[in-house]
Amino acid sequence: MVGFYRDTWVEVNLDHIAANVRSMKAWLRDDVEIMAVVKANAYGHGDYHVAETALQAGATQLATAFFDEALSLRQRGINAPILVLGVIRPEEAKLASLYNITVTVADHEWLSKATEYLDGNSLSIHLKLDTGMGRLGLRSREEVIKVLESLTVHTNIKLEGAFTHYATADEPNNKYFHEQSARFTEMLAWLPTRPAVIHCANSATALRDDGGLYNMIRLGIVMYGLSPSEEMKGLLPFKLQTAFSLYSKLVHVKKVKAGDKISYGATYTANEDEWIGTVPIGYADGWLRKMQGFSVVVADRPAPIVGRVCMDQCMIKLPQNLPIGTKVTLISNDEKSPSYVDEVAKHLDTINYEIPCSISFRVPRMFFRNMSIMDVSNPILEKNNDF
Ligand SMILES: *Cc1c(COP(=O)(O)O)cnc(C)c1O
């Protein structure tokens, strides 16, 4: 286990991740499998431990966005099926085959190039069908037929799955969602035989319970214990347990006088004699300059960020004189806290997905299982295990 020496850290509660996977599993029909989406370092949580936890809790497959992410999981010894949701280079088809990584086929040209690089090795693929997201996938019957013809020639390529992605699943009662769903049914009928796995559902779709889940879902945001949207919060069929929280400690505390200025641009002026604390986190950690004005929690009280957020530090107005080393909760996993993930997202005028993803690699992750620390990841020190 590597250490860290700067008092700013993320806590990832793996028990909560496991509980969310189990709740989803209990909610789904028995024949629907869970593919745990661990792209982007598991939404900033740490892909290896999240993947292991999800698999132990009942997920049977994993998904990443990029090939490198899938390879990294293989390098760390994860053997479960992994689907790369994005497009890999056709040149890497052989490497994908070697590491038993399933790839997405979103157009015919990709497939014909990939067959050249495969040297006859076998490759598992899922066909991506674009039903209205407009991002990736085959759109017309002609394109699908071309791909199918290619597959009859290249028998080393195994069509294991077909999938689509919805653009508006997190907006309840959305007409566009039903149009996409109908289009998916229509497109699937173009395939002469059904691949083993068919999937269309992200977290929001999986929670809708309208029978259209086929036999696998792609579980992302709900696994991390966050709601897919504000509108869905009242409709959740089970309680979510948020896994991500971010903490720091006061490294400097001082009393300033009325009229004193704080930080770059001298944009903050103390109204009265105030206690100001310095916290060692800044925009290089993903704690963006726009966080100015947001209240973090210190000694159970809200403390507003005053003055501009710097690259590595920011200042907060303390409710009273507090000792150096006092814990500061920057992002809470408790939905009642003023610094809950969703409140941070609201302050930044964005969605909760963006918050854990944005906290950079410079902030170490502490992993908790069975209520105790089981590992720490700190990419800055990982190459020097002797510290
Ligand atoms: C990221 C992603 C998901 C997971 O979505 P959530 O809303 O986080 O559950 C599912 N499918 C695809 C194609 C994705 O890119």
The ligand as a Tripos MOL2 file, in Angstrom:
@<TRIPOS>MOLECULE
LIG
   15    15     1     0     0
SMALL
NO_CHARGES

@<TRIPOS>ATOM
      1 C1        -21.0830    5.7240  -19.7030 C.3       1 LIG1
      2 C2        -22.0110    4.8220  -20.4050 C.ar      1 LIG1
      3 C3        -22.9710    4.0750  -19.7020 C.ar      1 LIG1
      4 C4        -23.2240    4.2470  -18.2210 C.3       1 LIG1
      5 O1        -24.2090    5.2370  -18.0380 O.3       1 LIG1
      6 P1        -24.7860    5.6420  -16.5980 P.3       1 LIG1
      7 O2        -25.7730    6.6950  -16.9110 O.co2     1 LIG1
      8 O3        -23.6360    6.1500  -15.8220 O.co2     1 LIG1
      9 O4        -25.3720    4.4160  -16.0120 O.co2     1 LIG1
     10 C5        -23.7270    3.1710  -20.4060 C.ar      1 LIG1
     11 N1        -23.5690    3.0160  -21.7460 N.ar      1 LIG1
     12 C6        -22.6720    3.7320  -22.4490 C.ar      1 LIG1
     13 C7        -22.5610    3.5120  -23.9200 C.3       1 LIG1
     14 C8        -21.8840    4.6670  -21.8190 C.ar      1 LIG1
     15 O5        -21.0100    5.3940  -22.5290 O.3       1 LIG1
@<TRIPOS>BOND
     1     1     2 1
     2     2     3 ar
     3     2    14 ar
     4     3     4 1
     5     3    10 ar
     6     4     5 1
     7     5     6 1
     8     6     7 2
     9     6     8 1
    10     6     9 1
    11    10    11 ar
    12    11    12 ar
    13    12    13 1
    14    12    14 ar
    15    14    15 1
@<TRIPOS>SUBSTRUCTURE
     1 LIG1         1 GROUP 0 **** ****
